[in-house]
Amino acid sequence: MLVKKYLWFFLMVPILGSWVITSPVYAKENSLQYQVLDHAGKSFSGAQDPSYLDYDLALRKYVTDRILKRFGIALDPKIYSGFDLLNIEALFKCKKSEEPFDLFLKMVPKRP
């Protein structure tokens, strides 16, 4: 009787564990994150490399979405590079509650 109880436990843990691990892969809201992770570990020949441009576009969309969800600030992903948006997000995290967001946006130059 005791063996059956533990056998059930050892059968259910891998099944539930695999469900918990794989369920975020299928979530629609995380699809931008996985577009960014598709480029993980790749190296690029330069800023004009088509793979780098795809990566930067995915990164810009992902970070602007994350900033909108966390801080309620809608930024245009066409104006800033992916790394500029990461800097903006880091600055927003360090911002005091009484400081305006515009003060930090002025620190990062816009690109046409």
C-alpha positions as CSV (number, residue, x, y, z in Angstrom):
1,M,0.0,0.0,0.0
2,L,2.8,2.4,0.9
3,V,4.6,1.6,-2.4
4,K,1.6,2.4,-4.4
5,K,1.3,5.8,-2.7
6,Y,4.9,6.7,-3.6
7,L,4.7,5.3,-7.1
8,W,1.8,7.6,-7.8
9,F,3.9,10.5,-6.6
10,F,6.9,9.6,-8.7
11,L,4.7,9.3,-11.8
12,M,2.9,12.6,-11.3
13,V,5.9,14.8,-10.5
14,P,7.5,14.5,-14.0
15,I,4.2,15.0,-15.7
16,L,3.3,18.1,-13.7
17,G,6.9,19.4,-13.9
18,S,7.0,19.2,-17.7
19,W,3.6,21.0,-17.8
20,V,4.9,23.8,-15.7
21,I,8.1,24.2,-17.7
22,T,6.6,24.0,-21.1
23,S,3.4,26.1,-20.5
24,P,5.1,29.5,-20.8
25,V,6.4,28.5,-24.3
26,Y,2.8,28.5,-25.6
27,A,1.7,31.7,-23.9
28,K,1.0,34.4,-26.3
29,E,2.2,37.3,-24.1
30,N,5.7,35.8,-23.9
31,S,6.0,35.4,-27.7
32,L,8.1,38.6,-27.9
33,Q,10.5,37.2,-25.4
34,Y,11.0,34.1,-27.4
35,Q,11.6,36.1,-30.5
36,V,14.5,37.8,-28.7
37,L,15.8,34.5,-27.4
38,D,15.9,33.1,-30.9
39,H,19.0,35.2,-31.4
40,A,20.8,34.1,-28.2
41,G,24.4,33.0,-28.7
42,K,24.5,34.3,-32.3
43,S,27.2,36.7,-33.5
44,F,26.6,39.4,-36.1
45,S,28.9,40.8,-38.7
46,G,27.8,44.4,-38.1
47,A,25.0,46.8,-37.5
48,Q,23.7,46.2,-41.1
49,D,23.6,42.4,-40.8
50,P,20.0,41.3,-41.5
51,S,20.1,38.9,-38.5
52,Y,21.2,41.8,-36.2
53,L,18.4,44.0,-37.6
54,D,15.9,41.2,-36.8
55,Y,17.3,40.9,-33.3
56,D,17.2,44.6,-32.7
57,L,13.6,44.9,-33.9
58,A,12.5,42.0,-31.7
59,L,14.4,43.5,-28.7
60,R,12.8,46.9,-29.2
61,K,9.3,45.5,-29.4
62,Y,9.9,43.3,-26.3
63,V,11.4,46.1,-24.1
64,T,8.8,48.7,-25.1
65,D,6.1,46.2,-24.2
66,R,7.8,45.5,-20.9
67,I,8.1,49.2,-20.1
68,L,4.4,49.8,-21.0
69,K,3.3,47.0,-18.7
70,R,5.5,47.9,-15.8
71,F,5.6,51.7,-15.9
72,G,2.6,52.6,-18.1
73,I,4.8,54.6,-20.5
74,A,4.3,54.0,-24.2
75,L,7.5,54.4,-26.2
76,D,7.9,54.2,-29.9
77,P,10.3,51.3,-30.7
78,K,11.3,53.1,-34.0
79,I,12.8,56.1,-32.1
80,Y,15.2,54.2,-29.8
81,S,17.6,51.3,-30.4
82,G,17.2,48.1,-28.4
83,F,20.1,49.0,-26.1
84,D,18.8,52.5,-25.6
85,L,15.5,51.0,-24.5
86,L,17.3,48.7,-22.0
87,N,19.0,51.8,-20.6
88,I,15.7,53.6,-20.3
89,E,14.2,50.7,-18.5
90,A,17.1,50.6,-16.1
91,L,16.8,54.3,-15.4
92,F,13.1,54.0,-14.8
93,K,13.8,51.2,-12.2
94,C,16.1,53.6,-10.3
95,K,13.7,56.6,-10.5
96,K,12.2,58.1,-7.4
97,S,8.4,58.2,-7.3
98,E,8.3,62.0,-7.4
99,E,10.7,62.3,-10.4
100,P,9.0,62.6,-13.8
101,F,9.7,60.1,-16.6
102,D,10.5,62.8,-19.0
103,L,13.7,63.7,-17.1
104,F,15.1,60.3,-17.8
105,L,13.9,60.2,-21.4
106,K,15.9,63.3,-22.1
107,M,19.1,61.4,-21.1
108,V,18.8,59.1,-24.0
109,P,19.0,60.6,-27.5
110,K,16.2,59.8,-30.0
111,R,17.0,58.5,-33.4
112,P,15.0,59.4,-36.5
